[in-house]
Amino acid sequence: MPGPGPLRWGIVSTANIARAAFLPALRAAGGTPEAVAGRDLARTREYAQAHGAGRAVQGYQRLIDDPDVDILYIALPNALHAEWTIQALKAGKPVLCEKPLCGTLADTERVLSVARETGTLLWEAFVFPFNEYLRQIRSLIADGAIGELREIQSDFHFRVSRPDNVRMSAELQGGALRDVGCYPVRLAQEFFGEHRSAWAARELGGHGVDIETWGSLGYGDGRRLLLSCGMRREYDTFSRLLGTAGQIEVSNLFHPGPGDHVTLHQPGGEPVRWTAPASEPAFTAALRHISAAVTGAEPPRLLATETSLATASALHDLAAAC
Ligand SMILES: NC(=O)c1ccc[n+]([C@@H]2O[C@H](COP(=O)([O-])OP(=O)(O)OC[C@H]3O[C@@H](n4cnc5c(N)ncnc54)[C@H](OP(=O)(O)O)[C@@H]3O)[C@@H](O)[C@H]2O)c1
């Protein structure tokens, strides 16, 4: 267990997501970035200074072995998640690894087995299940607001224009399904559990990746997810949860911001709309919980060992169905 005081985070790589989402949330949650590691020291120093990421360290292993680092945030391209998450777990340091935990089902199984063997805490950076927004929707459904939930329709599209973006590389295990299709999959898992069947189709592009994938996952009793994801449309993360007696529309369940909203439709009634509780950066609730869990103040929730295999298995089956 780390010593007293805030957890000292080490950031593995000078990723955009660490700068844009992780660091603002860490500050909001009261955490400290101790150091950031990159392949090139000069570039890492520049990044550390520009974004307040702590000390610059050359090389990921050096950061993992650093005695002043308590916990690691791994923000590497997908193909490198398994190798570096395993190194961190073996060093006995808790890990928040970016989603998807790994680019393949086999690597996911390998990482989860190291997490179990070492008993080290591991989270996959799906932050929306920690947020108030999903809690509100879950409680509406539990209260019977839309009857029995039967179908989820969920999109995640955005535009990737640079051909050298890591998402465009098959070698780095990019592609739309892994990058953003994983969100609808994880959402459906929250409500329906493990899938039983998969169907999908895709368009290829970039350097051998799926530019768009669309498909469905089937769950028990005919419940289903219809998903669509891609990297060539404007940003759209619309989701609709359809029940036997109504439906809930959510403008951006995954990363809500100002102006995002939920609309409840019930037969015979006027739609009821309210805005998302988005007063803090999207990662904040997850980071607050992780900090409390690592210091023993809360029992850990939503660990990768409980959630990530089902997601990886659904992603695997969707890709295999194309
Ligand atoms: N949870 C979310 O909301 C969210 C949002 C966006 C992205 N993500 C995930 O975060 C991860 C990183 O995405 P990103 O968009 O932030 O990536 P990015 O900006 O391209 O950063 C990836 C970093 O990995 C390092 N790297 C090591 N080997 C590399 C290689 N062969 N090619 C390119 N970079 C390499 C580089 O840092 P150094 O050179 O300094 O080592 C680079 O800055 C992905 O797994 C993605 O799915 C999550």
The ligand as a Tripos MOL2 file, in Angstrom:
@<TRIPOS>MOLECULE
LIG
   48    52     1     0     0
SMALL
NO_CHARGES

@<TRIPOS>ATOM
      1 N1        -10.7790    6.8310  -22.4680 N.am      1 LIG1
      2 C1        -10.8710    7.7470  -23.4280 C.2       1 LIG1
      3 O1        -11.7420    8.6080  -23.3970 O.2       1 LIG1
      4 C2         -9.8730    7.7460  -24.5660 C.ar      1 LIG1
      5 C3         -9.8670    8.7810  -25.4940 C.ar      1 LIG1
      6 C4         -8.8640    8.7760  -26.4730 C.ar      1 LIG1
      7 C5         -7.9380    7.7380  -26.5310 C.ar      1 LIG1
      8 N2         -8.0110    6.7240  -25.6420 N.ar      1 LIG1
      9 C6         -7.0370    5.6100  -25.6760 C.3       1 LIG1
     10 O2         -5.7740    6.1140  -25.2530 O.3       1 LIG1
     11 C7         -4.7220    5.4530  -25.9470 C.3       1 LIG1
     12 C8         -3.8260    6.4930  -26.6020 C.3       1 LIG1
     13 O3         -4.5760    7.2410  -27.5210 O.3       1 LIG1
     14 P1         -4.1340    8.7360  -27.9540 P.3       1 LIG1
     15 O4         -5.0800    9.1970  -28.9790 O.co2     1 LIG1
     16 O5         -3.9470    9.5610  -26.7670 O.co2     1 LIG1
     17 O6         -2.7300    8.3780  -28.6780 O.3       1 LIG1
     18 P2         -1.5200    9.3180  -29.0530 P.3       1 LIG1
     19 O7         -1.8010   10.7330  -28.7520 O.co2     1 LIG1
     20 O8         -1.0910    8.9220  -30.4180 O.co2     1 LIG1
     21 O9         -0.4160    8.8660  -27.9950 O.3       1 LIG1
     22 C9          0.1380    7.6090  -27.9560 C.3       1 LIG1
     23 C10         1.5320    7.7330  -27.3200 C.3       1 LIG1
     24 O10         2.1140    6.4390  -27.2930 O.3       1 LIG1
     25 C11         3.5220    6.5460  -27.4400 C.3       1 LIG1
     26 N3          3.9440    5.5530  -28.4340 N.ar      1 LIG1
     27 C12         4.7270    4.4810  -28.1700 C.ar      1 LIG1
     28 N4          4.9420    3.7570  -29.2780 N.ar      1 LIG1
     29 C13         4.2840    4.3870  -30.2800 C.ar      1 LIG1
     30 C14         4.1590    4.1250  -31.6710 C.ar      1 LIG1
     31 N5          4.7230    3.0600  -32.2510 N.pl3     1 LIG1
     32 N6          3.4240    4.9790  -32.4010 N.ar      1 LIG1
     33 C15         2.8270    6.0460  -31.8320 C.ar      1 LIG1
     34 N7          2.9080    6.3430  -30.5090 N.ar      1 LIG1
     35 C16         3.6560    5.5120  -29.7440 C.ar      1 LIG1
     36 C17         3.8490    7.9760  -27.8470 C.3       1 LIG1
     37 O11         4.4240    8.6170  -26.7150 O.3       1 LIG1
     38 P3          6.0180    8.6760  -26.4510 P.3       1 LIG1
     39 O12         6.6570    8.8560  -27.7870 O.co2     1 LIG1
     40 O13         6.1530    9.8380  -25.5560 O.co2     1 LIG1
     41 O14         6.4250    7.4200  -25.7940 O.co2     1 LIG1
     42 C18         2.5010    8.6130  -28.1310 C.3       1 LIG1
     43 O15         2.4330    9.9420  -27.6940 O.3       1 LIG1
     44 C19        -5.3970    4.4740  -26.9030 C.3       1 LIG1
     45 O16        -5.4540    3.2110  -26.3070 O.3       1 LIG1
     46 C20        -6.8120    5.0300  -27.0540 C.3       1 LIG1
     47 O17        -7.7780    4.0230  -27.3180 O.3       1 LIG1
     48 C21        -8.9480    6.7300  -24.6560 C.ar      1 LIG1
@<TRIPOS>BOND
     1     1     2 1
     2     2     3 2
     3     2     4 1
     4     4     5 ar
     5     4    48 ar
     6     5     6 ar
     7     6     7 ar
     8     7     8 ar
     9     8     9 1
    10     8    48 ar
    11     9    10 1
    12     9    46 1
    13    10    11 1
    14    11    12 1
    15    11    44 1
    16    12    13 1
    17    13    14 1
    18    14    15 2
    19    14    16 1
    20    14    17 1
    21    17    18 1
    22    18    19 2
    23    18    20 1
    24    18    21 1
    25    21    22 1
    26    22    23 1
    27    23    24 1
    28    23    42 1
    29    24    25 1
    30    25    26 1
    31    25    36 1
    32    26    27 ar
    33    26    35 ar
    34    27    28 ar
    35    28    29 ar
    36    29    30 ar
    37    29    35 ar
    38    30    31 1
    39    30    32 ar
    40    32    33 ar
    41    33    34 ar
    42    34    35 ar
    43    36    37 1
    44    36    42 1
    45    37    38 1
    46    38    39 2
    47    38    40 1
    48    38    41 1
    49    42    43 1
    50    44    45 1
    51    44    46 1
    52    46    47 1
@<TRIPOS>SUBSTRUCTURE
     1 LIG1         1 GROUP 0 **** ****
